[in-house]
Amino acid sequence: MWAWALLPISLTVLGTLGIFAVCAVAVSNGTVNITATLPYISTCGNFNPQSCFFSQLANILLWIVAIRFYQIRDCGLVTRGKTVLNVISLILGIMCALGTSFTGNFQVHPLLHVLHLTGAGLAFFGGMLYFWLQVFLHKDTCCVAMVRFILCLSGSIFIVIMFILYFNGYHSIGAACEWMAVLIFFILFGLFAVDFQHIKDFKVVVQFSLKVRNADIMLLLLCTVYSLDRRQRSF
């Protein structure tokens, strides 16, 4: 059903507009001064109400990661040998969502600086590894596969440069790399619309079972099952 494709698209659109809105609010209330230096996104969201945006973003990320995991697992999109990679991608996706939540909830503060940097590391490195696995997990159409590969390569370069510049004191250029990396993340999540359009239905129920697979344990709190249109596997 094409309506499910709106979930990743909404994340891309709202996320992109959201980070610029966060920056605009931060400038308007004097939190940052863009005439002095280009601020990091997390610096713009250092105070309320801007910081609330990142926590809400993590909620949408987690749902997309969960749906994508079940889609790959139950619809035969990967060979038997790649099942472990699908589980690893789930873990990395959860790390990305958790890191995004950490970044929003533990602002740039001397006492919380370590937690803030930990969240940023989880979000950026966990998220990029997640998308690299998505590139290799199943065969996309040539066009989509190439776009994903180029975006992953570009995002990886921006993230590495960003952290190098950050720890060497070149914050303006590092912040520019962060903005580019985040925009690439949003585009990569938006590309899931190509895959989610094949989802027929998604239902939330409570399952009681003593025998669950390891990957299901991580998603037990979601209590999520769904049915997919198995007739459309050739994507």
C-alpha positions in Angstrom: 0.0 0.0 0.0 1.5 3.3 -1.1 0.3 5.0 2.1 3.1 3.3 4.1 5.6 5.1 1.8 4.5 8.3 3.5 6.2 7.3 6.8 9.8 7.6 5.6 8.9 10.5 3.3 7.4 12.4 6.3 10.6 11.8 8.3 12.6 13.3 5.5 10.4 16.3 5.0 9.7 17.0 8.6 13.2 16.3 9.7 14.8 18.6 7.1 12.3 21.4 7.8 12.7 20.7 11.6 16.5 21.2 11.8 16.2 24.5 9.9 13.3 25.5 12.2 15.4 24.6 15.2 18.2 26.8 13.9 15.8 29.6 13.2 14.3 29.5 16.7 17.8 29.3 18.2 18.8 32.4 16.3 15.7 34.3 17.2 16.0 33.7 20.9 19.7 34.4 20.9 20.9 30.9 21.7 23.3 30.9 18.8 25.0 33.7 16.8 25.4 32.6 13.2 27.4 35.7 12.3 30.2 34.6 14.6 30.4 30.9 13.6 28.2 28.3 12.0 26.6 26.4 14.8 26.3 22.6 15.2 22.7 21.3 15.0 22.9 20.1 18.5 24.1 23.5 19.7 20.9 25.0 18.1 18.9 22.5 20.0 20.7 23.1 23.3 17.6 24.7 25.0 13.9 24.3 25.1 11.8 24.3 23.0 14.3 23.3 20.3 15.6 20.2 22.2 12.2 18.6 22.1 12.5 18.0 18.3 15.3 15.5 18.6 13.4 13.2 21.0 10.3 13.1 18.8 12.6 12.4 15.8 13.9 9.3 17.6 10.4 7.9 17.9 9.8 7.9 14.2 13.3 6.5 13.5 12.6 3.5 15.7 9.3 2.6 14.0 11.0 2.8 10.5 13.9 0.6 11.7 11.5 -2.0 13.2 9.2 -2.1 10.1 12.2 -2.4 7.8 13.7 -5.3 9.8 10.5 -7.3 9.6 10.0 -6.5 6.0 13.4 -7.9 5.1 13.1 -10.9 7.4 9.6 -12.1 6.5 9.4 -11.4 2.8 12.4 -13.3 1.6 14.4 -10.2 0.6 17.6 -11.7 1.8 19.2 -15.1 1.6 19.4 -17.3 4.6 23.0 -16.4 5.2 22.3 -12.7 5.5 19.8 -13.1 8.3 22.4 -12.3 10.9 23.2 -9.1 9.0 19.6 -8.1 9.2 19.7 -8.6 13.0 22.9 -6.5 13.2 21.2 -3.8 11.1 18.3 -3.8 13.6 20.7 -3.3 16.5 22.5 -0.4 14.6 19.2 1.2 13.8 18.2 1.1 17.5 21.6 2.6 18.4 21.0 5.4 15.9 17.5 6.2 17.4 18.9 5.9 21.0 21.8 8.2 20.1 19.4 10.8 18.6 17.4 10.7 21.8 20.6 11.1 23.9 21.7 14.1 21.8 18.3 15.8 22.4 17.9 15.0 26.0 21.5 15.5 27.2 22.3 19.0 25.9 25.8 20.6 25.6 26.6 21.1 29.2 29.8 20.6 31.2 28.3 17.8 33.3 26.5 16.1 30.4 29.1 16.6 27.7 30.2 13.0 27.7 26.6 11.7 27.3 26.0 14.2 24.6 29.1 13.1 22.6 28.2 9.5 23.2 24.7 10.1 21.7 26.2 11.9 18.7 28.6 9.0 18.1 25.8 6.4 18.3 23.6 8.4 16.0 26.2 9.1 13.4 28.3 6.0 13.3 25.5 3.6 14.2 23.2 5.2 11.6 25.8 5.2 8.8 26.7 1.5 9.5 23.0 0.8 9.4 22.6 2.2 5.9 25.7 0.5 4.6 24.2 -2.8 5.7 21.0 -1.8 3.9 23.0 -1.4 0.7 24.3 -5.0 0.9 21.3 -6.7 2.5 19.2 -7.1 -0.6 19.3 -6.2 -4.3 17.6 -2.9 -5.2 17.0 -1.7 -8.7 20.2 -0.4 -10.2 19.2 3.3 -9.8 18.2 3.0 -6.2 21.2 0.9 -5.3 23.6 3.4 -6.9 21.9 6.4 -5.1 22.1 4.6 -1.7 25.8 3.7 -2.3 26.8 7.3 -3.3 24.9 8.8 -0.3 26.4 6.3 2.1 29.9 7.0 0.8 29.3 10.8 1.0 27.8 10.6 4.5 30.7 8.5 5.8 33.2 11.0 4.5 31.4 14.0 6.1 31.0 12.2 9.4 34.7 11.3 9.6 35.8 14.8 8.6 33.3 16.3 11.1 34.7 14.4 14.1 38.3 15.1 13.1 37.6 18.8 12.8 35.6 18.9 16.0 38.4 17.5 18.1 40.9 19.8 16.4 38.9 23.0 17.1 37.7 23.7 13.6 34.1 24.1 14.6 32.6 26.1 11.7 33.8 23.7 9.0 32.9 20.7 11.3 29.4 22.1 11.8 29.0 22.4 8.0 30.0 18.7 7.7 27.4 17.8 10.4 24.6 19.6 8.5 25.5 17.8 5.3 25.7 14.4 7.1 22.3 14.9 8.7 20.7 15.9 5.4 22.1 12.8 3.8 20.6 10.7 6.6 17.2 12.2 6.0 17.5 11.4 2.2 18.5 7.8 3.0 15.5 7.3 5.3 13.3 8.8 2.6 14.5 6.2 0.1 12.8 3.6 2.2 9.6 4.8 0.5 10.6 2.8 -2.5 10.4 -0.4 -0.3 7.6 0.6 2.0 5.2 1.0 -0.9 5.0 -2.8 -1.1 3.7 -3.1 2.5 0.1 -4.2 2.4 -0.8 -3.9 6.0 0.6 -3.2 9.4 -1.1 -4.2 12.7 -0.2 -3.6 16.3 -1.1 -6.5 18.6 0.1 -8.0 21.8 1.8 -11.4 21.5 2.3 -13.8 24.3 4.9 -16.4 23.6 7.6 -18.1 25.7 9.6 -18.9 22.6 10.8 -15.8 20.8 13.8 -15.2 18.6 16.7 -13.0 19.8 15.8 -10.2 17.4 12.2 -10.3 18.6 13.3 -9.8 22.2 14.7 -6.3 21.3 11.4 -5.3 19.7 9.1 -7.0 22.3 8.2 -3.6 23.7 6.9 -2.6 20.3 4.6 -5.6 20.3 4.5 -5.4 16.5 3.4 -7.8 13.9 2.3 -7.0 10.4 1.4 -8.7 7.2 3.0 -7.8 3.9 1.9 -8.3 0.3 4.1 -11.3 -0.5 3.1 -11.1 -4.1 5.4 -8.1 -4.5 8.9 -9.3 -3.7 10.6 -8.3 -6.9 11.8 -4.9 -5.8 
